[in-house]
């Protein structure tokens, strides 16, 4: 198979902007851990490629998960640590799933859509599970932000699964997770991570738009 790598000028601009924001944040705001910068840069590359439906997102994703897990260990964000183990395992499977759904002669995955009723049911279940997980972390660990940790973890489990299965509605869940993660890392005074998640919020909007077009193209081509 002859794969074609096609990244638009808009995507390149968005990617470069995200990388520059990460560098400026690390240089001008108090953060003496270089792994914050490394994780942030890897994260920007991963999510922008993911928004494009490009399978290369997993290449940067594996490296970002490793560095981010280390940072979570430093902050004792236990749910986030467990979440990243889940990310790593599911990304291995994700490479296989996306490879089987690639468009012909392209690195872009063929996306699909989830029904509104199923998305609503999923949201209610995730809300209840997040509350319960926050209660467990609050009562049985020394997690400094138990409920925030839970609400950035449980919805992400479902979002990651939807991403691997190439459903557009993943971006709704990622947006919720990313907004809460900005708050969580600001409280932890890790500004590189906070800015990374702020950029990811913008990427969720961009990704939803891109995946909507990809799923529309897939439907029209059938």
Phi and psi restraints in degrees (value plus and minus 20) as a CYANA .aco file:
   2 UNK   PHI    -121.1   -81.1
   2 UNK   PSI      84.6   124.6
   3 UNK   PHI    -104.3   -64.3
   3 UNK   PSI     120.0   160.0
   4 UNK   PHI    -132.4   -92.4
   4 UNK   PSI     104.1   144.1
   5 UNK   PHI    -112.8   -72.8
   5 UNK   PSI      93.5   133.5
   6 UNK   PHI    -145.9  -105.9
   6 UNK   PSI      90.4   130.4
   7 UNK   PHI    -145.1  -105.1
   7 UNK   PSI     104.6   144.6
   8 UNK   PHI     -91.2   -51.2
   8 UNK   PSI     144.3   184.3
   9 UNK   PHI     -83.6   -43.6
   9 UNK   PSI     -56.4   -16.4
  10 UNK   PHI     -81.7   -41.7
  10 UNK   PSI     -62.1   -22.1
  11 UNK   PHI     -85.3   -45.3
  11 UNK   PSI     -63.0   -23.0
  12 UNK   PHI     -80.2   -40.2
  12 UNK   PSI     -62.7   -22.7
  13 UNK   PHI     -82.7   -42.7
  13 UNK   PSI     -64.7   -24.7
  14 UNK   PHI     -82.8   -42.8
  14 UNK   PSI     -61.3   -21.3
  15 UNK   PHI     -84.7   -44.7
  15 UNK   PSI     -68.5   -28.5
  16 UNK   PHI     -82.7   -42.7
  16 UNK   PSI     -60.7   -20.7
  17 UNK   PHI     -79.8   -39.8
  17 UNK   PSI     -65.2   -25.2
  18 UNK   PHI     -82.3   -42.3
  18 UNK   PSI     -61.5   -21.5
  19 UNK   PHI     -85.0   -45.0
  19 UNK   PSI     -62.5   -22.5
  20 UNK   PHI     -85.5   -45.5
  20 UNK   PSI     -58.9   -18.9
  21 UNK   PHI     -81.1   -41.1
  21 UNK   PSI     -61.9   -21.9
  22 UNK   PHI     -82.6   -42.6
  22 UNK   PSI     -64.5   -24.5
  23 UNK   PHI     -84.3   -44.3
  23 UNK   PSI     -68.2   -28.2
  24 UNK   PHI     -81.7   -41.7
  24 UNK   PSI     -58.8   -18.8
  25 UNK   PHI     -82.2   -42.2
  25 UNK   PSI     -64.4   -24.4
  26 UNK   PHI     -86.6   -46.6
  26 UNK   PSI     -58.2   -18.2
  27 UNK   PHI     -94.0   -54.0
  27 UNK   PSI     -61.0   -21.0
  28 UNK   PHI    -122.2   -82.2
  28 UNK   PSI     -31.0     9.0
  29 UNK   PHI    -134.1   -94.1
  29 UNK   PSI     132.3   172.3
  30 UNK   PHI     -88.8   -48.8
  30 UNK   PSI      84.7   124.7
  31 UNK   PHI    -178.4  -138.4
  31 UNK   PSI      86.5   126.5
  32 UNK   PHI    -117.2   -77.2
  32 UNK   PSI      -9.5    30.5
  33 UNK   PHI    -121.0   -81.0
  33 UNK   PSI      87.7   127.7
  34 UNK   PHI     -83.0   -43.0
  34 UNK   PSI     -41.6    -1.6
  35 UNK   PHI     -88.3   -48.3
  35 UNK   PSI     -42.2    -2.2
  36 UNK   PHI     -84.1   -44.1
  36 UNK   PSI     -63.2   -23.2
  37 UNK   PHI     -86.5   -46.5
  37 UNK   PSI     -65.7   -25.7
  38 UNK   PHI     -79.8   -39.8
  38 UNK   PSI     -66.7   -26.7
  39 UNK   PHI     -83.9   -43.9
  39 UNK   PSI     -59.2   -19.2
  40 UNK   PHI     -83.7   -43.7
  40 UNK   PSI     -64.0   -24.0
  41 UNK   PHI     -84.8   -44.8
  41 UNK   PSI     -63.7   -23.7
  42 UNK   PHI     -83.3   -43.3
  42 UNK   PSI     -59.5   -19.5
  43 UNK   PHI     -84.2   -44.2
  43 UNK   PSI     -60.9   -20.9
  44 UNK   PHI     -80.1   -40.1
  44 UNK   PSI     -67.5   -27.5
  45 UNK   PHI     -81.2   -41.2
  45 UNK   PSI     -62.3   -22.3
  46 UNK   PHI     -85.2   -45.2
  46 UNK   PSI     -68.3   -28.3
  47 UNK   PHI     -92.7   -52.7
  47 UNK   PSI     -53.2   -13.2
  48 UNK   PHI     -86.6   -46.6
  48 UNK   PSI     -61.7   -21.7
  49 UNK   PHI     -87.4   -47.4
  49 UNK   PSI     -55.2   -15.2
  50 UNK   PHI     -84.4   -44.4
  50 UNK   PSI     -58.9   -18.9
  51 UNK   PHI     -83.1   -43.1
  51 UNK   PSI     -48.4    -8.4
  52 UNK   PHI    -102.8   -62.8
  52 UNK   PSI     -27.3    12.7
  53 UNK   PHI      51.3    91.3
  53 UNK   PSI       7.1    47.1
  54 UNK   PHI    -113.1   -73.1
  54 UNK   PSI     107.7   147.7
  55 UNK   PHI     -84.0   -44.0
  55 UNK   PSI     -37.9     2.1
  56 UNK   PHI     -87.0   -47.0
  56 UNK   PSI     -31.0     9.0
  57 UNK   PHI     -75.1   -35.1
  57 UNK   PSI     -51.8   -11.8
  58 UNK   PHI     -91.2   -51.2
  58 UNK   PSI     -50.0   -10.0
  59 UNK   PHI     -79.1   -39.1
  59 UNK   PSI     -70.3   -30.3
  60 UNK   PHI     -95.4   -55.4
  60 UNK   PSI     -48.6    -8.6
  61 UNK   PHI     -83.0   -43.0
  61 UNK   PSI     -62.1   -22.1
  62 UNK   PHI     -81.5   -41.5
  62 UNK   PSI     -64.0   -24.0
  63 UNK   PHI     -88.0   -48.0
  63 UNK   PSI     -58.2   -18.2
  64 UNK   PHI     -86.1   -46.1
  64 UNK   PSI     -59.5   -19.5
  65 UNK   PHI     -81.3   -41.3
  65 UNK   PSI     -62.1   -22.1
  66 UNK   PHI     -82.6   -42.6
  66 UNK   PSI     -66.7   -26.7
  67 UNK   PHI     -92.1   -52.1
  67 UNK   PSI     -57.2   -17.2
  68 UNK   PHI     -88.1   -48.1
  68 UNK   PSI     -57.0   -17.0
  69 UNK   PHI     -80.9   -40.9
  69 UNK   PSI     -60.0   -20.0
  70 UNK   PHI     -81.0   -41.0
  70 UNK   PSI     -63.4   -23.4
  71 UNK   PHI     -85.9   -45.9
  71 UNK   PSI     -57.6   -17.6
  72 UNK   PHI     -86.8   -46.8
  72 UNK   PSI     -53.7   -13.7
  73 UNK   PHI     -82.9   -42.9
  73 UNK   PSI     -59.4   -19.4
  74 UNK   PHI     -83.8   -43.8
  74 UNK   PSI     -54.4   -14.4
  75 UNK   PHI    -113.4   -73.4
  75 UNK   PSI     -24.6    15.4
  76 UNK   PHI      42.0    82.0
  76 UNK   PSI      19.3    59.3
  77 UNK   PHI    -108.8   -68.8
  77 UNK   PSI      64.0   104.0
  78 UNK   PHI     -85.4   -45.4
  78 UNK   PSI     -59.7   -19.7
  79 UNK   PHI     -84.9   -44.9
  79 UNK   PSI     -58.1   -18.1
  80 UNK   PHI     -85.4   -45.4
  80 UNK   PSI     -57.7   -17.7
  81 UNK   PHI     -82.4   -42.4
  81 UNK   PSI     -68.7   -28.7
  82 UNK   PHI     -81.3   -41.3
  82 UNK   PSI     -56.7   -16.7
  83 UNK   PHI     -82.3   -42.3
  83 UNK   PSI     -58.0   -18.0
  84 UNK   PHI     -93.9   -53.9
  84 UNK   PSI     -47.8    -7.8
  85 UNK   PHI     -83.4   -43.4
  85 UNK   PSI     -63.1   -23.1
  86 UNK   PHI     -81.3   -41.3
  86 UNK   PSI     -64.2   -24.2
  87 UNK   PHI     -76.2   -36.2
  87 UNK   PSI     -67.8   -27.8
  88 UNK   PHI     -81.0   -41.0
  88 UNK   PSI     -67.0   -27.0
  89 UNK   PHI     -84.3   -44.3
  89 UNK   PSI     -65.3   -25.3
  90 UNK   PHI     -90.7   -50.7
  90 UNK   PSI     -48.9    -8.9
  91 UNK   PHI     -87.4   -47.4
  91 UNK   PSI     -52.8   -12.8
  92 UNK   PHI     -80.0   -40.0
  92 UNK   PSI     -65.4   -25.4
  93 UNK   PHI     -89.3   -49.3
  93 UNK   PSI     -53.4   -13.4
  94 UNK   PHI     -82.5   -42.5
  94 UNK   PSI     -57.4   -17.4
  95 UNK   PHI     -78.9   -38.9
  95 UNK   PSI     -63.5   -23.5
  96 UNK   PHI     -84.2   -44.2
  96 UNK   PSI     -66.3   -26.3
  97 UNK   PHI     -83.4   -43.4
  97 UNK   PSI     -66.5   -26.5
  98 UNK   PHI     -87.3   -47.3
  98 UNK   PSI     -57.0   -17.0
  99 UNK   PHI     -78.8   -38.8
  99 UNK   PSI     -57.1   -17.1
 100 UNK   PHI     -97.8   -57.8
 100 UNK   PSI     -32.9     7.1
 101 UNK   PHI    -133.5   -93.5
 101 UNK   PSI      -4.3    35.7
 102 UNK   PHI     -88.6   -48.6
 102 UNK   PSI     122.3   162.3
 103 UNK   PHI     -86.9   -46.9
 103 UNK   PSI     135.3   175.3
 104 UNK   PHI     -80.8   -40.8
 104 UNK   PSI     112.1   152.1
 105 UNK   PHI      36.7    76.7
 105 UNK   PSI      14.5    54.5
 106 UNK   PHI    -166.2  -126.2
 106 UNK   PSI     140.5   180.5
 107 UNK   PHI    -115.9   -75.9
 107 UNK   PSI     -11.4    28.6
 108 UNK   PHI    -113.8   -73.8
 108 UNK   PSI     114.1   154.1
 109 UNK   PHI    -101.6   -61.6
 109 UNK   PSI     129.3   169.3
 110 UNK   PHI    -105.7   -65.7
 110 UNK   PSI      95.3   135.3
 111 UNK   PHI    -112.8   -72.8
 111 UNK   PSI     147.8   187.8
 112 UNK   PHI    -162.8  -122.8
 112 UNK   PSI     156.4   196.4
 113 UNK   PHI    -142.1  -102.1
 113 UNK   PSI     126.9   166.9
 114 UNK   PHI    -120.1   -80.1
 114 UNK   PSI     125.0   165.0
 115 UNK   PHI     -88.3   -48.3
 115 UNK   PSI     132.3   172.3
 116 UNK   PHI     -83.0   -43.0
 116 UNK   PSI     -60.3   -20.3
 117 UNK   PHI     -84.7   -44.7
 117 UNK   PSI     -60.4   -20.4
 118 UNK   PHI     -89.4   -49.4
 118 UNK   PSI     -56.8   -16.8
 119 UNK   PHI     -85.3   -45.3
 119 UNK   PSI     -59.5   -19.5
 120 UNK   PHI     -84.7   -44.7
 120 UNK   PSI     -65.6   -25.6
 121 UNK   PHI     -81.0   -41.0
 121 UNK   PSI     -63.7   -23.7
 122 UNK   PHI     -81.4   -41.4
 122 UNK   PSI     -60.8   -20.8
 123 UNK   PHI     -83.4   -43.4
 123 UNK   PSI     -61.6   -21.6
 124 UNK   PHI     -84.6   -44.6
 124 UNK   PSI     -64.6   -24.6
 125 UNK   PHI     -82.2   -42.2
 125 UNK   PSI     -62.3   -22.3
 126 UNK   PHI     -86.1   -46.1
 126 UNK   PSI     -56.5   -16.5
 127 UNK   PHI     -81.9   -41.9
 127 UNK   PSI     -67.1   -27.1
 128 UNK   PHI     -85.9   -45.9
 128 UNK   PSI     -61.5   -21.5
 129 UNK   PHI     -86.2   -46.2
 129 UNK   PSI     -55.4   -15.4
 130 UNK   PHI     -86.6   -46.6
 130 UNK   PSI     -62.1   -22.1
 131 UNK   PHI     -82.1   -42.1
 131 UNK   PSI     -64.6   -24.6
 132 UNK   PHI     -84.8   -44.8
 132 UNK   PSI     -62.2   -22.2
 133 UNK   PHI     -85.0   -45.0
 133 UNK   PSI     -60.5   -20.5
 134 UNK   PHI     -81.1   -41.1
 134 UNK   PSI     -59.1   -19.1
 135 UNK   PHI     -83.8   -43.8
 135 UNK   PSI     -63.0   -23.0
 136 UNK   PHI     -82.2   -42.2
 136 UNK   PSI     -65.3   -25.3
 137 UNK   PHI     -85.7   -45.7
 137 UNK   PSI     -56.1   -16.1
 138 UNK   PHI     -88.5   -48.5
 138 UNK   PSI     -54.4   -14.4
 139 UNK   PHI    -116.4   -76.4
 139 UNK   PSI     -40.9    -0.9
 140 UNK   PHI    -145.2  -105.2
 140 UNK   PSI     -16.0    24.0
 141 UNK   PHI    -156.8  -116.8
 141 UNK   PSI     153.7   193.7
 142 UNK   PHI    -121.7   -81.7
 142 UNK   PSI       5.6    45.6
 143 UNK   PHI     -77.1   -37.1
 143 UNK   PSI     102.6   142.6
 144 UNK   PHI     -92.1   -52.1
 144 UNK   PSI     -39.3     0.7
 145 UNK   PHI    -155.4  -115.4
 145 UNK   PSI      46.7    86.7
 146 UNK   PHI     -79.3   -39.3
 146 UNK   PSI     -66.8   -26.8
 147 UNK   PHI     -94.4   -54.4
 147 UNK   PSI     -56.9   -16.9
 148 UNK   PHI     -84.5   -44.5
 148 UNK   PSI     -60.7   -20.7
 149 UNK   PHI     -80.1   -40.1
 149 UNK   PSI     -63.3   -23.3
 150 UNK   PHI     -86.7   -46.7
 150 UNK   PSI     -63.5   -23.5
 151 UNK   PHI     -95.9   -55.9
 151 UNK   PSI     -32.3     7.7
 152 UNK   PHI    -116.4   -76.4
 152 UNK   PSI     -22.8    17.2
 153 UNK   PHI    -129.0   -89.0
 153 UNK   PSI     -73.0   -33.0
 154 UNK   PHI     -81.5   -41.5
 154 UNK   PSI     -70.1   -30.1
 155 UNK   PHI     -82.3   -42.3
 155 UNK   PSI     -49.7    -9.7
 156 UNK   PHI     -87.2   -47.2
 156 UNK   PSI     -48.4    -8.4
 157 UNK   PHI     -81.3   -41.3
 157 UNK   PSI     -67.3   -27.3
 158 UNK   PHI     -89.0   -49.0
 158 UNK   PSI     -59.9   -19.9
 159 UNK   PHI     -81.8   -41.8
 159 UNK   PSI     -60.5   -20.5
 160 UNK   PHI     -84.2   -44.2
 160 UNK   PSI     -60.4   -20.4
 161 UNK   PHI     -85.0   -45.0
 161 UNK   PSI     -62.7   -22.7
 162 UNK   PHI     -83.9   -43.9
 162 UNK   PSI     -56.4   -16.4
 163 UNK   PHI     -83.0   -43.0
 163 UNK   PSI     -66.2   -26.2
 164 UNK   PHI     -83.3   -43.3
 164 UNK   PSI     -57.2   -17.2
 165 UNK   PHI    -104.9   -64.9
 165 UNK   PSI     -17.4    22.6
 166 UNK   PHI      48.0    88.0
 166 UNK   PSI      19.2    59.2
 167 UNK   PHI    -115.4   -75.4
 167 UNK   PSI     112.8   152.8
 168 UNK   PHI     -80.5   -40.5
 168 UNK   PSI     -53.0   -13.0
 169 UNK   PHI     -88.1   -48.1
 169 UNK   PSI     -26.8    13.2
 170 UNK   PHI     -73.3   -33.3
 170 UNK   PSI     -53.2   -13.2
 171 UNK   PHI     -88.4   -48.4
 171 UNK   PSI     -47.5    -7.5
 172 UNK   PHI     -82.0   -42.0
 172 UNK   PSI     -67.6   -27.6
 173 UNK   PHI     -88.8   -48.8
 173 UNK   PSI     -61.3   -21.3
 174 UNK   PHI     -81.4   -41.4
 174 UNK   PSI     -56.0   -16.0
 175 UNK   PHI     -83.4   -43.4
 175 UNK   PSI     -63.2   -23.2
 176 UNK   PHI     -82.0   -42.0
 176 UNK   PSI     -67.1   -27.1
 177 UNK   PHI     -80.0   -40.0
 177 UNK   PSI     -64.8   -24.8
 178 UNK   PHI     -88.7   -48.7
 178 UNK   PSI     -58.3   -18.3
 179 UNK   PHI     -81.8   -41.8
 179 UNK   PSI     -66.0   -26.0
 180 UNK   PHI     -87.0   -47.0
 180 UNK   PSI     -55.1   -15.1
 181 UNK   PHI     -86.3   -46.3
 181 UNK   PSI     -54.1   -14.1
 182 UNK   PHI     -78.2   -38.2
 182 UNK   PSI     -66.9   -26.9
 183 UNK   PHI     -83.6   -43.6
 183 UNK   PSI     -63.6   -23.6
 184 UNK   PHI     -81.5   -41.5
 184 UNK   PSI     -64.7   -24.7
 185 UNK   PHI     -97.0   -57.0
 185 UNK   PSI     -46.9    -6.9
 186 UNK   PHI     -84.9   -44.9
 186 UNK   PSI     -60.5   -20.5
 187 UNK   PHI     -84.4   -44.4
 187 UNK   PSI     -52.3   -12.3
 188 UNK   PHI    -102.7   -62.7
 188 UNK   PSI     -22.8    17.2
 189 UNK   PHI      40.6    80.6
 189 UNK   PSI      13.1    53.1
 190 UNK   PHI    -127.2   -87.2
 190 UNK   PSI      75.1   115.1
 191 UNK   PHI     -97.2   -57.2
 191 UNK   PSI     -47.1    -7.1
 192 UNK   PHI     -82.7   -42.7
 192 UNK   PSI     -64.1   -24.1
 193 UNK   PHI     -88.5   -48.5
 193 UNK   PSI     -58.3   -18.3
 194 UNK   PHI     -82.9   -42.9
 194 UNK   PSI     -63.8   -23.8
 195 UNK   PHI     -88.2   -48.2
 195 UNK   PSI     -57.4   -17.4
 196 UNK   PHI     -77.3   -37.3
 196 UNK   PSI     -66.9   -26.9
 197 UNK   PHI     -90.8   -50.8
 197 UNK   PSI     -50.5   -10.5
 198 UNK   PHI     -84.0   -44.0
 198 UNK   PSI     -61.4   -21.4
 199 UNK   PHI     -85.4   -45.4
 199 UNK   PSI     -58.6   -18.6
 200 UNK   PHI     -83.0   -43.0
 200 UNK   PSI     -52.0   -12.0
 201 UNK   PHI     -79.8   -39.8
 201 UNK   PSI     -66.7   -26.7
 202 UNK   PHI     -83.8   -43.8
 202 UNK   PSI     -57.2   -17.2
 203 UNK   PHI     -86.6   -46.6
 203 UNK   PSI     -49.7    -9.7
 204 UNK   PHI     -81.8   -41.8
 204 UNK   PSI     -62.0   -22.0
 205 UNK   PHI     -86.3   -46.3
 205 UNK   PSI     -64.4   -24.4
 206 UNK   PHI     -83.6   -43.6
 206 UNK   PSI     -63.5   -23.5
 207 UNK   PHI     -85.1   -45.1
 207 UNK   PSI     -60.6   -20.6
 208 UNK   PHI     -81.3   -41.3
 208 UNK   PSI     -62.0   -22.0
 209 UNK   PHI     -83.2   -43.2
 209 UNK   PSI     -64.8   -24.8
 210 UNK   PHI     -85.6   -45.6
 210 UNK   PSI     -64.9   -24.9
 211 UNK   PHI     -90.8   -50.8
 211 UNK   PSI     -49.1    -9.1
 212 UNK   PHI     -82.9   -42.9
 212 UNK   PSI     -62.1   -22.1
 213 UNK   PHI     -88.1   -48.1
 213 UNK   PSI     -61.2   -21.2
 214 UNK   PHI     -83.3   -43.3
 214 UNK   PSI     -62.6   -22.6
 215 UNK   PHI     -88.7   -48.7
 215 UNK   PSI     -53.8   -13.8
 216 UNK   PHI     -87.1   -47.1
 216 UNK   PSI     -62.0   -22.0
 217 UNK   PHI     -84.4   -44.4
 217 UNK   PSI     -58.7   -18.7
 218 UNK   PHI     -83.9   -43.9
 218 UNK   PSI     -64.0   -24.0
 219 UNK   PHI     -84.1   -44.1
 219 UNK   PSI     -63.5   -23.5
 220 UNK   PHI     -90.2   -50.2
 220 UNK   PSI     -42.5    -2.5
 221 UNK   PHI    -104.7   -64.7
 221 UNK   PSI     -31.2     8.8
